[in-house]
């Protein structure tokens, strides 16, 4: 089994930001906020967050905020709940949430909850359980979860549960590992994991592992490194991670590395990108790979960052 080319991955992530005219940079312009979250969280898990210019990044994030309180994927792009969570997560990494008008941000997210408890992604009204997770995660991180109807939000998520134990985008939607992470993560944050049939869901998730050790997102699909996060984090949250072969999964992720130029791809020998680099490293963190910081399976942030935001805040209040 190979080793994690940590330094190569650090250099790869730093190089992506500098290549403004590259194909990867151009096609990611509209979701640069997500890219910042993927890249910077990877750097933090590798213990290299100090290599970036914090003030420059924070300044750029603020320029992406709209009067509504929501954030766009880049300067001049429309606000969306997805980019709003990424902005909050990046600021949390840097312990810079104090630059935000918390009420303004929370009001934007709260305003996207629908009467049935679901959430829209933006003003155009698309509904998806991804947005339920994003809203709950975001509001929890800024300590404003009490501003939404949590009971309705949870009931809507549970209504998207299928007979196979999994969850879909909306009620009746096909079970998919990405949606399952969102639903399980939201239920974990709200203390509602008892609403899941853990054995049934655990069986569906562990069946996502294929012969080469990788995980797919649904039956009959190819394995993909990103499911090392979506499936694995879900299994950890429902306490069924021992149902897969962790060693084979580690090997699959390591085999997807570009050992010369850094970065991780979806499958061995494919082109690398920041998205799969993050989820590969995050998956290895969940697998307790040596030299990596621990990541929280529900908040998708390093454990020390989550502890600082919740335990640290509580201690400050007490003293």
N, C-alpha and C positions, 0 to 999 in steps of 0.2 A: 504494500500500500504506500502511495506517495505521501508527501507532506504538504501542508498549506503554504503556498508561496506568499506569505503575508506582506513582505516588503514590496513585492511586485504589484500586488493588488493596491497597496497604498499609492504607489507611483501611477498606476493606471487611473485611479479615481481622480487624482490631482491633475493628470494630463487632460482628462475629458473636459474639465472646466476651462482649460486654457485654449482648447481648439474650438474657438467660436464659429469658425466657418466649416467645420467638419460635417459630414453627412449626419452623424449621430446627434450633433448639437442642433442642427437645423430641424430635423424631424422631431426633436424633443422640446422645441421652443415653447410649445403650448402647455407642457407639463413640467417645466423646469423646477417648479416648487417640489413636485414629487421626486424628481431627480436629485434635488438638494437633500431631501430627507433620506433617500436610499444611500447616496454617497457618504453623507456626513455620519449617518448611523453606523455604516460600515467602518469608517475611520475610527469612530469611538469604540466599537467592539474590538478593533485591532490595537486600541490604545494610542491612536495617532491623531486625535481631534485637535491637538495643539498646533498641528501643522498648517491650519487655515487661518485666514484673517477674519476674526469674529465680527468686528465692527462693520466691515464691508458687507458681510452676509446679512447681518441684522438690518442694516440700512436698506439693502435690496428687498428684503422681506417686507419691510414697512411700506415701501413704494408699491408693493403688489396689493395692498389693502384698499378696499373701496369704502365709500361713505356708508354703505350698508353694514359694514363690519366684517364682511366676508373677504376672502383673499382669492386672487386669480392665480393661474399657473405661471404667470410671468407679468412683468409690467405692461399695462395696457390690455390685459386679457380679462374676460368676464369672471366674476366671482363664482365659486362653486364650493360646496361643502367639503369635497375631496381635498382641494388645495388648502382650504382653511385648516383642516386637521394637520396636514403636512407642515404648514407654517407654525402651528402651535407646537408640534413635536420637535421641530428644529430649534425653536426658541427654548424649549424645555431642555434640549441637549446642552445648550450654552448657559442655562440658568438665567435666561433673559426675558422671562414672561412678564416682568415688570414694565417692559416697554409697551405692552398692550393695554388698551382700554378694554378690560375684561368684560364689562357689561355690554359694550358695543358688539364684541365678538359673540358673546353668549346670546344676545338678542337676535343676531343673524341666524344662528343655528336653531334656536327655539322657534323662530318664525317659519322654519321649514317643516315642522311637525304637522301632519295631517290629522283630520278628525278621527281616523281609524287607528291612530297611533304610529303609522308609518312615517317615513321622512322622504321628502323630495330632495334631489341633489342641488337644485337651484331654482330660480324663479320660473323655469319652464316646466317644472312639475314631474320629471321622471322619478318613479318610485322604485326602490331596490333595497333589499336588506343590507347591502353594502353601506347605504346611507344611514341606516339605523345604527349600525356599529360605529360609523364615523361620528355621528352626532353624540352618541353615548360616550365614546372614548374621549372626544374633544371636550365635552362639558365636564366630564369627570376630571380631566387633567387641569382644567381651570377652576375646579371646585364649584361648578354651577349645575350639577346634575338635577338639583331640586327644582330647577326652573321649567322642566318638561314634565309631562304626564308619563312617569316611568312605567306605571302599571299597564297603560295602554300600549306603550312601546314594546314592552315584554310580550304582551298578549299577541301583538301583531307578528312578532318574530316567531312565536310558537305556532301561529297559524300557517307559517310557511314550512312547517315540519312535514316530512313525507313518511310513507309507510316503511321505507327502508331505513329510517332513522336519521336521514340527512335533511338538509334544508336547501331551498331554492331561492331565486331572486324575489319572487312573489308567491302567494298561495297557489299551489299546484305546479310550480316551476320545478324543473329537473334538479335533483340533488347534484351539487358541485362542490368540490373541496374548498374553493375560494369563498363561496357563499357560506359554507359550513363554518369556516374560521370566523367570518363576520358575525354569524348568529351565536356561535359558542362564545366568542370574545365578548359580545354585548351582554349575553346572559351571565358570564363570569363577573363582569364589572358591576352588574346590577344585583349580584348575589342570587341569581335565579337558575343555577346549573341543575337544580333538582327537577326542572321542567324537561330535561333531556333523558331519553332512554340511553344510558351510557354504554351498555353492552351492545345494543343494536347499532348505535352510531359507531362505536369502537370497531365493530366487525366490518362495517362498510369502509371505514377509514383504513384499517389494516390491510384490506383487500386491494388497496391502491398500490401496494408494493409489487413491483414486477421482478422478473428473474435477475436482472442486473443490479438490483438493490434500489433503483430509483423509484420515485412515487409518481403516479399520474393523478389527474384531477377528477376523472370519472371512468367508468368501465370502458375497456377496449381502446383507450388512448395511450399515446406514447408517454414515457416518463419525462419529467421536466424538473430541473433544479428548483424552480420556484415553489413546487409542492413540498419540498423539504421544509418549507415554512408553513404553508397553509394546512397541510395534513398533520405534521409533527406537533405544531403548537396546539392544534385541536385535541390530539391524543393526550398531550400533557395536561391540558385543562380538565379533561374528563378522566384522568388517571388511568389511561390504557396504553401508554407509550411502550410498555414492555411487550405488546402484542406484535411489534415489527422487529426486523433484524437490523439493529442500529449500526452494526459494523459494516454491513453491506451498503447501507445508505451513505455512511461516511466515505466509503470508497467511491461510490457513484459521484458524489459532489466533488471530491478531489480529482477525479478523472475528467471533470468538465473545466478544469483550469487551463488557461493559456500560460504555460510555464515560462515562456520567453518574454511576453509583453504585459502579463498580468491580466486580471479580469476572469470572470467565470461565465460560461455559456449555459444555455438550456440543456444541451446534451453534449457528450464528448465530441470534440472536433468542429463544433459550430462556432460562429462568431460570438464574441463576448459582448456584454453590455452592462451598464450600471445596475439595472434592475435585477438581473440574475446574479451579479456579483454580491449585491446586498443579501438576497434571499439565500444564496449559497452559504455565505459567512454566518448569517442569522441561524440557518439550519444547523451548521456546525456548532454554533454557540449553544443551541438547545440540546445538542448531543454531547455537550460538555467537552468539546475538543480543547486540548491544552493550549494555553496562551491567549484564549479569547475571553472577553468579559461576558458575564451572564446576561441574557436578554429575557425580558418579561414576556411570556407567551400571550397575554391579553392586550397589553398596551403597545407591544412591538417597539419598546425602548429599552435601553440597558437597565438592568435591575437597580444599579446605584442611582440612576436618574429618577426612576419611579420612587425609590425610597426617599430621596431628597425632597420630592414634591409632596409626598404624603406624610411620612414619618417625621421628616425635618420640619415641615409646616406645623405639625401637631406639637412638636417640642417647643417651637418658637412661641406658640400660643400659650403653652403651659408656663413658660418662663417670662 
